[in-house]
């Protein structure tokens, strides 16, 4: 079965913030690439790992999907949810395809250093506890 391809933009090494517009990703580090809509969570995680050049001593602790909530054809709020399995990835693509205005899927990767846990991005995920 042939699945359409989708552009993915991954933000990494930065933070997630709650703003007036909702949950947003703030980062100067991005990678954009194409994936097949039939990709599994494990395949997506491996591809993100490869594309953002994660070192062998690092790992992706969390992968978030940011989606826009539209009203009258305009985005008025952003929210996100954590990707953790294949149903989450399918849900991400369903949301994306139901919002044809979106140019690409936005993901945020929390990268952790296995050798130096004190430098990990713990503060960025704490912003999501109230969501």
C-alpha positions, 0 to 999 in steps of 0.5 A: 500500500502506497502512503503519501509523503509528509514534510516533518519539521523537528525543533530540538535543543530548546524549550516548549512555552505556554503563550497567549497563542497556546503551547509553542516551540521556541528553537533556533535548531530545526531539521526538515525532512520527508516521511511516509505517512505509514511510518511507525513510531519506532521508525519515526524516532530512529529517523529523527535521531538520525536527522538531528545528528544525535550523538551516541551518548544522547537519546530522545527522551520525548517527542511532541507533536504541535498542532494548530486549532483553527477557527474560521480558517485561521490558527488561533491556538496551539497545543501539543501532545507526546508521541509514544506509540503507533496510534499516536503517530496515526492520530498526528497524521489524521490531525495534520490531514484534517487541517489542510492549511498546515504546511508540515508536521511540527515535532519537538524533540527533548534530547538527553545526554546520558553522560551528563544528566544535569545538562538535560532539558528538564525545564522545557517539559515542566511547562507542559505539566498543566496541559 
